[in-house]
Amino acid sequence: MKRLNVDRARSLRVGQTDAEQLLWHHLRNRRLQGWKFRRQNEIGLYVVDFVCPDAGLVLELDGGQHGDQLIYDEARTRKLEEQGYRVLRFWNNDVLTNTESVLEVILEALASPDPSPQPSPRRGEGACNGD
């Protein structure tokens, strides 16, 4: 499948906001309790700020411009959720002034994933065979 937003993602990585740089400092190289994050990563038609693929968690940082695009952001969040991701949004100002609180919220989300449909049991597990 051809990646449509490769150039856009690359330019976003180069032109990170101060809030993105600060959060990336705490997320990169598995610094947040060993969780692997990617920045400016493509998911479908979107480029998300940060994603932890193993936890299915997307982190979006919003600046002032997002106050004018709430409908777009809500639709984007719904599309990502339809693909199985949980989306956490933070204001840039919160990341810059309350970094520890933001990291705590992220850790809570990583530690307690939302309930999801039960996965299929692994081979040898599940229903009894007449025991």
C-alpha positions as CSV (number, residue, x, y, z in Angstrom):
1,M,0.0,0.0,0.0
2,K,1.4,3.4,-1.0
3,R,2.0,5.8,1.9
4,L,0.3,9.0,0.9
5,N,1.7,11.4,3.5
6,V,5.3,10.5,3.8
7,D,6.6,13.9,2.8
8,R,4.1,15.6,5.0
9,A,5.1,13.4,8.0
10,R,8.7,14.2,7.4
11,S,8.2,17.9,7.3
12,L,6.1,17.8,10.5
13,R,8.9,15.9,12.2
14,V,11.3,18.7,11.2
15,G,9.0,21.5,12.2
16,Q,7.8,20.3,15.6
17,T,6.2,22.7,18.0
18,D,7.8,23.3,21.4
19,A,5.1,21.1,23.0
20,E,5.8,18.3,20.5
21,Q,9.5,18.6,21.2
22,L,9.0,18.4,24.9
23,L,6.7,15.5,24.9
24,W,8.9,13.6,22.4
25,H,11.8,14.1,24.8
26,H,9.8,12.0,27.3
27,L,8.5,9.4,24.9
28,R,11.4,8.7,22.6
29,N,13.7,5.6,23.0
30,R,11.1,3.9,25.2
31,R,11.7,6.4,28.0
32,L,8.1,6.1,29.2
33,Q,8.2,2.8,31.1
34,G,9.5,1.0,28.0
35,W,6.6,1.9,25.7
36,K,7.5,2.4,22.1
37,F,6.1,5.6,20.5
38,R,6.4,6.9,17.0
39,R,6.0,10.6,16.1
40,Q,4.3,12.1,13.1
41,N,3.1,8.7,12.0
42,E,0.7,7.8,9.2
43,I,-2.5,6.0,10.2
44,G,-4.7,5.7,7.1
45,L,-5.3,9.1,5.7
46,Y,-4.0,10.9,8.8
47,V,-0.7,11.8,10.2
48,V,-0.9,11.6,14.0
49,D,1.4,13.5,16.4
50,F,2.4,10.4,18.4
51,V,1.3,6.7,18.4
52,C,2.1,3.8,20.6
53,P,1.2,0.9,18.3
54,D,1.4,-1.8,20.9
55,A,-1.2,-0.1,23.1
56,G,-3.2,1.3,20.2
57,L,-2.9,4.8,21.7
58,V,-2.7,8.0,19.7
59,L,-1.6,11.3,21.3
60,E,-2.6,14.5,19.6
61,L,-1.4,17.9,20.7
62,D,-3.6,20.8,19.9
63,G,-2.7,24.5,19.6
64,G,-5.0,27.5,19.3
65,Q,-5.9,26.7,15.7
66,H,-7.8,23.6,16.9
67,G,-10.4,25.8,18.6
68,D,-11.6,26.6,15.1
69,Q,-11.6,23.0,13.8
70,L,-13.5,21.1,16.5
71,I,-15.8,19.3,14.0
72,Y,-12.8,18.2,11.9
73,D,-10.9,17.0,15.0
74,E,-14.0,15.1,16.3
75,A,-14.4,13.3,12.9
76,R,-10.7,12.5,12.8
77,T,-10.9,11.0,16.3
78,R,-13.9,8.9,15.4
79,K,-12.1,7.6,12.3
80,L,-9.1,6.6,14.4
81,E,-11.3,5.0,17.0
82,E,-13.0,3.0,14.2
83,Q,-9.6,1.7,13.3
84,G,-9.1,0.5,16.9
85,Y,-7.1,3.4,18.4
86,R,-7.8,5.3,21.6
87,V,-7.1,9.0,21.2
88,L,-5.9,11.3,23.9
89,R,-5.8,15.1,23.1
90,F,-3.8,17.6,25.1
91,W,-3.5,21.4,24.6
92,N,0.0,22.5,23.9
93,N,-0.1,24.8,26.9
94,D,-0.8,21.8,29.2
95,V,2.2,19.9,27.8
96,L,4.4,22.9,28.3
97,T,3.2,23.9,31.8
98,N,1.9,20.6,33.3
99,T,4.2,18.0,31.7
100,E,4.2,15.6,34.6
101,S,0.4,15.6,34.7
102,V,0.2,14.9,31.0
103,L,2.6,12.0,31.4
104,E,0.6,10.6,34.3
105,V,-2.6,10.6,32.1
106,I,-0.7,8.8,29.3
107,L,0.6,6.2,31.7
108,E,-2.9,5.6,33.1
109,A,-4.1,5.1,29.6
110,L,-1.3,2.7,28.8
111,A,-1.9,0.8,32.1
112,S,-5.6,0.4,31.7
113,P,-6.7,0.0,28.1
114,D,-10.4,0.5,27.4
115,P,-12.4,-2.7,27.4
116,S,-12.4,-4.3,24.0
117,P,-14.1,-7.3,22.5
118,Q,-12.6,-10.5,23.9
119,P,-9.9,-11.8,21.6
120,S,-10.2,-15.3,20.4
121,P,-8.7,-17.8,23.0
122,R,-5.3,-19.1,22.2
123,R,-5.0,-22.7,21.1
124,G,-5.7,-25.0,24.1
125,E,-7.6,-22.3,26.0
126,G,-11.3,-21.5,26.2
127,A,-14.2,-23.8,26.3
128,C,-13.9,-27.2,28.1
129,N,-14.0,-30.4,26.1
130,G,-16.6,-32.1,28.3
131,D,-14.4,-32.1,31.4
